[in-house]
Amino acid sequence: MAFNSLSNDSPTSKSKFSIQKVILWVAVVLIVLFTLAPVLWQLLTSIKVNKAISAIPNIYIPRPDQYTLKHYIELFTRRPFLRYILNSAFVSIISTALSLAIGAPAAYALARLKIPGEKIILGGILIVTLFPYILLFLGLLEIIKATGLANNYLALVIPYTAINLPLTILVMRSFFQQLPRDLEDAAKVDGYNTWQMLTQIVLPMTVPAMVTTGILTFIFAWNEFLFALTFITRETMKTIPVAASQIGGSTVFDIPYGPLAAATILGTFPLILLVLFFQRKIVQGLTAGAVKG
C-alpha cells in the first residue's frame, strides 16, 4: 500500500513541478521582453528607412527592402561622431580611475583605522551621496568661469570624480570591513607597510567591488548631460549625450528619428559590452556581502 501511494503521488508532484517551471519561464520571458522592448524599438528605428519610421500604422517588423544603414553612416559623415565617442570614453575612464584611486585608500582608512569623528565623516559622506548633484550646477559654473576651465576636459573630470567619490568610499568601505584582519596581521609580520599591504594584498582581493563601483561611476560619467552641455561648447570636445541631443534634420520641423535612434544605440553599445565583459565580477561584487561565511 505504501508503494502504491508513493507511485500515485509522484506523477502529481512532477506535474506541479513542471507547471511551476513553465510559469517561471513565462514570467522570465515576459520580464525580459518588457525590459528590452525600448532597446529593440530603438534598434529597429535606427535601421529602418524614413518611410517605414513615419508610416501609420507603425511598422514593427520591417520588410527586407525597408532596412538601411544610412542613419549610422550619416552620423560619421555629417558630424565627427567617432570623436564624440572618444571624448566620452576619455572623460569617463579618467574620472573613474581617479574615483577609485582616491576612494579606495580613503575607504580602507575608514574601515581599518580609528579616526576621531568617524561617524560624523561617514554621515557627511552619506549626505553628499544622497544630495542631488544638479543643485551644484550654478556653483560649479561660477568656479569654471573663475578658473578658466571652460572647454577643458578637467571641467568634466573634476566634477565627475567629486560626485562619484562618496559612493565609491561607501561601497569600498563595506567590502574592506568584510575582509579578515588576519591577512593584514600576517602581512605586517612579514614586513609589509600599509601601502604595500593595501596595493599587493587587500586591493587584489576586492577586485569585484572595484569593478562594480567602477562601472557605476563610468556609467554616470558616460551618460551625464547638463555639465557636459554647459562646460564644453567646442564642437570637437562634446560628449555623446550632448552630440546626440543636437542632431537636427534637414528642416526646422523635421525630426531625425533615424539618426537619433542610431546615436542612442551607439551611445549604449559600449556600456552593454562593458557590463557583459565584467559580468562575473559584477555578480561577485553585488553578492559578496549577501552571505557571511
Residue, then its C-alpha position, 0 to 999 in steps of 0.5 A: m500500500a505504501f508503494n502504491s501511494l508513493s507511485n500515485d503521488s509522484p506523477t502529481s508532484k512532477s506535474k506541479f513541478s513542471i507547471q511551476k517551471v513553465i510559469l517561471w519561464v513565462a514570467v522570465v520571458l515576459i520580464v525580459l521582453f518588457t525590459l528590452a522592448p525600448v532597446l529593440w524599438q530603438l534598434l529597429t528605428s535606427i535601421k529602418v528607412n524614413k518611410a517605414i519610421s513615419a508610416i501609420p500604422n507603425i511598422y514593427i517588423p520591417r520588410p527586407d527592402q525597408y532596412t538601411l544603414k544610412h542613419y549610422i553612416e550619416l552620423f560619421t559623415r555629417r558630424p565627427f561622431l567617432r570623436y564624440i565617442l572618444n571624448s566620452a570614453f576619455v572623460s569617463i575612464i579618467s574620472t573613474a580611475l581617479s574615483l577609485a584611486i582616491g576612494a579606495p585608500a580613503a575607504y580602507a582608512l575608514a574601515r581599518l583605522k580609528i579616526p576621531g569623528e568617524k561617524i560624523i565623516l561617514g554621515g557627511i559622506l552619506i549626505v553628499t551621496l544622497f544630495p542631488y548633484i544638479l543643485l551644484f550646477l550654478g556653483l560649479l559654473e561660477i568656479i569654471k568661469a573663475t578658473g578658466l576651465a571652460n572647454n577643458y576636459l578637467a571641467l568634466v573630470i573634476p566634477y565627475t570624480a567629486i560626485n562619484l567619490p562618496l559612493t565609491i568610499l561607501v561601497m569600498r568601505s563595506f567590502f574592506q570591513q568584510l575582509p579578515r584582519d588576519l591577512e593584514d596581521a600576517a602581512k605586517v609580520d612579514g614586513y609589509n607597510t600599509w601601502q604595500m599591504l593595501t596595493q599587493i594584498v587587500l586591493p587584489m582581493t576586492v577586485p569585484a567591488m572595484v569593478t562594480t563601483g567602477i562601472l557605476t561611476f563610468i556609467f554616470a560619467w558616460n551618460e551625464f548631460l547638463f555639465a557636459l552641455t554647459f562646460i564644453t561648447r567646442e564642437t570637437m570636445k562634446t560628449i555623446p549625450v550632448a552630440a546626440s541631443q543636437i542632431g537636427g534634420s534637414t528642416v526646422f520641423d523635421i525630426p531625425y528619428g533615424p539618426l537619433a535612434a542610431a546615436t542612442i544605440l551607439g551611445t549604449f553599445p559600449l556600456i552593454l559590452l562593458v557590463l557583459f565583459f565584467q559580468r562575473k565580477i559584477v555578480q561577485g561584487l553585488t553578492a559578496g556581502a549577501v552571505k557571511g561565511 
